[in-house]
Amino acid sequence: MHKICLIPGDGIGLEVIPAARRVLEATGVALDFVTADAGWSTFGRLGTSVPDATLNAVRAADATLAGAFTSPSAKIAGFTGAIRHMRRTLDLYANLRPAKTRPVAGCFAGVDIMMVRENTEGLYVEVERRYGDIAIADVKISRSASERIARVAAQQARGRRGLVHVVHKANVLPITSGLFLDTAVDVIRREYPDVEVRDIIVDACAMKLVREPGSFDVLVTTNLFGDILSDLMAGLVGGLGLAPSANLGDHQAVFEPVHGSAPDIAGRGVANPVATIVTSCLMLDHLGEHETAARLQAAVDRVLERGPHTRDIGGTAGTEEMADAVIAAYGEG
């Protein structure tokens, strides 16, 4: 029996998490669900985006599946984005964002890339200050964080095609980005001689992702670059409605779809639950339920190939109809 903490969060998270739960229950895997609160609405009620009770529920679970979290674009006193708070508090230092060709219109062929994003440092330490018309933000890069994320990337590559690209901007930022580059390359070459490592400047990487996405296997980079490039990768394979991710630490794991809370469609029952369902596949793999995860991935692909489709991928189906279709396809074996 696996204990799963569910955090619906905000917006469409309140719709896609129940849909994914129904799909998970249909697999027959023994799962014990508990539900916890986090997000912008939780901050409005309790004055914190992630209550201590939620952190404790995540710590007590074998894995956590989160929906979506709203963060305002303006600075709000006392507020920290829920997922960023959990990443730092629980030391979920590795963000895995796979992008793989799916049978949907407009999807690039031959894409199978794993983004390994450092999840706790970079610009996302959120240390900013303003002096009149000048605003300054700190960037934190440490050797220790760079070493451990490089190891995650190399371990991912060992189970794939054995190639890691270290993405950087050391030509302009030789101290910060340079430290990340030098550390990551050194760790992989020294500790993983069976893995090929190359470096690539971030802007060149963006162009090559668009022109030659099949040339990449594993990318490893800092927080901001990984956030931006992983959305680009999602655009190659059907959009954010199909994009999963995992936040992994040495002790806890929080899985979340890449999309946001989508307040413009929240509450209308039209959100695509596929990103949350394939995120559930990552969670099942993490729990050792590899056969079920592969079968569920195949069921999703059958639905994407033959329909129904939600409107973000050219159809008219709603959230529950899409979940029902995946459950039916899973039952086909």
C-alpha positions in Angstrom: 0.0 0.0 0.0 1.4 3.4 -1.1 0.4 6.5 0.9 -0.2 9.4 -1.5 -0.7 13.0 -0.5 -2.9 14.9 -2.9 -2.7 18.7 -3.0 -5.2 20.2 -5.4 -4.0 23.7 -5.0 -5.6 26.5 -7.0 -7.6 27.0 -10.2 -7.8 23.9 -12.4 -5.9 21.9 -9.8 -9.2 21.4 -8.1 -10.5 19.6 -11.3 -7.4 17.7 -12.6 -6.4 16.2 -9.3 -9.8 14.4 -8.7 -9.7 13.3 -12.3 -6.2 11.8 -11.9 -7.2 10.2 -8.7 -10.0 8.4 -10.5 -7.6 7.2 -13.1 -5.1 6.0 -10.4 -7.9 4.1 -8.6 -8.8 2.4 -11.8 -5.3 0.9 -12.2 -5.9 -1.3 -9.1 -2.7 -0.3 -7.5 -3.1 -0.2 -3.7 -3.1 3.5 -2.9 -4.1 5.3 0.3 -4.9 8.9 -0.4 -4.8 11.8 2.0 -5.6 15.4 0.9 -3.8 18.6 2.0 -4.0 22.3 1.4 -1.5 24.7 -0.3 -1.5 27.6 -2.7 -2.8 31.1 -3.1 -6.2 30.4 -1.7 -4.7 28.7 1.3 -2.5 31.8 1.9 -5.7 33.9 1.8 -7.3 31.7 4.5 -4.3 30.9 6.7 -1.6 33.5 6.0 0.7 30.9 4.6 0.8 29.1 1.2 2.0 25.9 2.7 0.8 25.1 6.3 3.0 23.0 8.6 0.2 20.3 8.5 0.7 20.0 4.7 4.5 19.8 5.0 4.0 17.0 7.6 1.6 15.2 5.3 4.1 15.3 2.5 6.8 14.0 4.7 4.6 11.2 5.9 3.6 10.1 2.4 5.4 7.9 0.0 4.8 10.5 -2.7 2.8 13.6 -3.3 0.7 14.6 -6.4 0.0 18.3 -6.7 -2.4 20.1 -9.1 -1.6 23.8 -9.8 -0.6 26.8 -7.7 -1.4 30.5 -8.3 1.3 33.1 -7.7 0.5 36.8 -8.1 2.9 38.8 -10.4 3.2 41.5 -7.8 5.1 41.1 -4.5 2.7 40.3 -1.6 4.0 40.6 1.9 4.5 37.2 3.6 3.7 35.2 0.5 6.0 32.6 -1.1 4.8 30.5 -4.0 3.6 27.1 -2.7 5.7 24.9 -4.9 8.9 27.0 -4.4 8.3 26.9 -0.7 8.0 23.1 -0.7 11.1 22.7 -3.0 13.3 24.7 -0.6 11.8 23.5 2.7 11.9 19.8 1.7 15.1 20.2 -0.3 13.4 18.9 -3.5 16.5 19.8 -5.4 15.9 17.9 -8.7 13.2 18.9 -11.1 12.7 16.4 -13.8 10.7 17.5 -16.9 10.5 14.9 -19.7 9.3 15.8 -23.2 8.4 13.0 -25.5 6.6 12.8 -28.9 2.9 12.1 -28.5 0.3 11.2 -31.2 -1.2 14.7 -31.4 -1.4 17.2 -34.2 1.6 19.6 -34.4 3.9 17.4 -32.3 7.5 17.1 -33.5 8.6 13.5 -34.3 11.5 11.9 -32.6 11.5 14.0 -29.4 12.6 12.2 -26.2 14.3 14.6 -23.9 14.7 14.8 -20.1 15.3 18.2 -18.6 17.0 18.0 -15.2 16.7 21.4 -13.6 18.4 22.5 -10.4 15.5 23.4 -8.2 16.7 25.3 -5.1 19.1 28.0 -6.2 19.7 30.4 -9.2 17.6 33.5 -9.5 14.7 31.7 -7.7 16.2 32.3 -4.3 13.9 35.3 -4.6 16.4 37.8 -3.0 15.5 41.1 -4.7 15.7 44.8 -3.7 14.9 48.1 -5.3 16.7 51.5 -5.2 14.4 53.9 -6.9 14.5 53.1 -10.6 17.0 50.3 -10.1 16.1 46.8 -9.2 18.7 44.1 -8.3 18.3 40.4 -7.9 20.8 38.0 -6.4 21.8 34.7 -8.1 23.0 31.9 -5.9 25.1 29.0 -7.4 26.9 26.6 -5.1 29.3 23.9 -5.9 27.4 21.4 -3.7 24.1 22.0 -5.4 25.7 21.9 -8.9 27.4 18.6 -8.0 24.3 16.8 -6.9 22.1 17.9 -9.8 24.9 16.8 -12.2 24.8 13.4 -10.6 21.0 13.2 -11.1 21.5 14.1 -14.8 24.1 11.5 -15.3 22.0 8.8 -13.6 19.1 9.7 -15.8 21.4 9.5 -18.9 22.6 6.0 -17.9 19.0 4.8 -18.2 18.5 6.5 -21.5 21.0 7.2 -24.4 24.0 8.2 -22.3 24.3 11.9 -23.3 24.2 15.0 -21.1 24.3 18.6 -22.3 25.2 21.1 -19.6 23.3 24.3 -20.4 24.9 27.5 -19.3 25.7 31.2 -20.0 29.3 31.1 -18.8 30.4 33.3 -21.7 28.6 36.2 -20.1 28.4 35.1 -16.5 31.7 33.3 -15.9 31.5 33.4 -12.1 28.0 32.1 -11.5 27.1 30.2 -14.6 30.8 29.3 -15.0 30.8 27.6 -11.6 27.8 25.5 -12.5 29.3 24.6 -15.9 32.7 23.6 -14.5 31.3 21.7 -11.6 28.7 19.7 -13.6 31.2 18.8 -16.3 33.8 17.8 -13.8 31.5 15.6 -11.8 30.1 13.7 -14.8 33.5 13.1 -16.4 35.0 12.0 -13.2 32.2 9.9 -11.7 30.3 8.7 -14.8 32.9 7.9 -17.5 30.3 5.9 -19.4 28.2 9.1 -19.9 29.1 11.5 -22.6 29.0 15.2 -21.5 28.9 18.3 -23.6 28.2 21.9 -22.9 26.0 24.3 -24.8 25.1 28.0 -24.3 21.5 28.5 -23.4 20.5 30.6 -26.4 22.1 28.1 -28.8 20.3 25.3 -26.9 17.0 27.1 -27.4 17.6 27.3 -31.2 18.7 23.7 -31.5 15.7 22.5 -29.5 13.5 24.0 -32.2 15.6 22.9 -35.2 17.0 19.6 -34.0 15.2 18.4 -30.9 16.1 14.8 -31.6 19.8 15.5 -31.0 19.2 15.9 -27.2 18.9 13.2 -24.6 19.4 14.8 -21.1 19.7 18.5 -20.4 20.9 19.8 -17.0 20.9 23.4 -16.1 20.1 26.1 -13.5 16.7 27.0 -12.2 15.6 29.9 -14.5 17.1 28.4 -17.7 15.4 25.0 -16.9 12.1 26.6 -16.3 12.1 28.4 -19.6 13.6 25.7 -21.8 11.3 23.0 -20.4 8.2 25.0 -21.5 9.8 25.3 -24.9 10.2 21.5 -24.9 6.6 21.1 -24.0 5.6 23.2 -27.0 7.4 20.7 -29.2 5.3 17.8 -28.0 1.7 19.1 -27.7 1.8 21.9 -25.1 1.6 22.3 -21.3 -1.6 20.3 -21.2 0.5 17.2 -21.7 3.6 18.1 -19.8 4.5 16.3 -16.5 7.2 17.0 -13.9 8.7 15.6 -10.7 10.4 17.4 -7.8 12.7 15.0 -6.1 14.8 15.1 -3.0 16.6 12.5 -0.9 13.6 11.9 1.3 10.4 13.3 -0.4 9.0 13.5 -3.9 6.3 16.0 -5.1 4.9 15.4 -8.6 3.1 18.2 -10.4 2.0 19.0 -14.0 3.9 21.8 -15.6 0.9 23.9 -16.4 -0.3 26.7 -14.1 -3.7 27.2 -12.4 -5.3 28.6 -15.5 -7.8 30.9 -13.8 -9.4 31.8 -17.1 -10.9 28.3 -17.5 -11.0 27.2 -13.8 -14.3 25.8 -12.7 -15.6 25.2 -16.2 -14.7 21.5 -16.4 -12.7 21.9 -19.6 -9.1 21.6 -18.3 -7.0 18.9 -19.8 -6.1 16.3 -17.1 -3.5 14.5 -19.3 -0.5 16.4 -17.8 -1.6 15.3 -14.3 -2.3 11.7 -15.4 1.2 11.4 -17.1 2.6 13.1 -14.0 1.0 10.2 -12.1 2.9 7.8 -14.3 6.2 9.4 -13.2 4.9 9.0 -9.6 4.1 5.3 -10.2 7.5 4.7 -11.6 9.1 6.4 -8.6 7.0 4.0 -6.4 8.3 1.0 -8.3 5.0 0.3 -10.1 6.8 0.3 -13.5 4.4 -2.0 -15.3 1.4 0.0 -14.3 3.1 3.2 -15.3 4.0 1.9 -18.7 0.4 0.6 -19.3 -1.1 3.9 -18.2 1.3 5.8 -20.5 0.2 3.6 -23.4 -3.5 4.2 -22.5 -2.9 7.9 -22.6 -1.3 7.7 -26.1 -4.2 5.6 -27.4 -6.6 8.3 -26.3 -4.5 11.1 -27.8 -4.3 9.2 -31.1 -8.0 8.4 -31.5 -9.7 10.9 -29.2 -11.5 12.4 -27.4 -9.5 15.6 -27.1 -9.8 18.6 -24.9 -9.9 22.0 -26.5 -6.2 22.8 -26.0 -5.3 19.9 -28.4 -8.1 20.6 -30.9 -11.2 18.9 -29.4 -14.2 19.7 -27.3 -14.0 17.1 -24.5 -14.1 18.1 -20.9 -11.9 17.1 -18.0 -14.1 14.1 -16.8 -14.7 12.8 -20.3 -11.0 12.8 -20.9 -10.3 10.9 -17.7 -13.1 8.4 -18.5 -11.5 7.8 -21.9 -8.1 7.1 -20.3 -9.7 4.7 -17.8 -11.4 2.8 -20.7 -8.2 2.6 -22.7 -6.3 1.4 -19.6 -8.9 -1.4 -19.3 -8.1 -2.5 -22.8 -4.7 -3.6 -21.5 
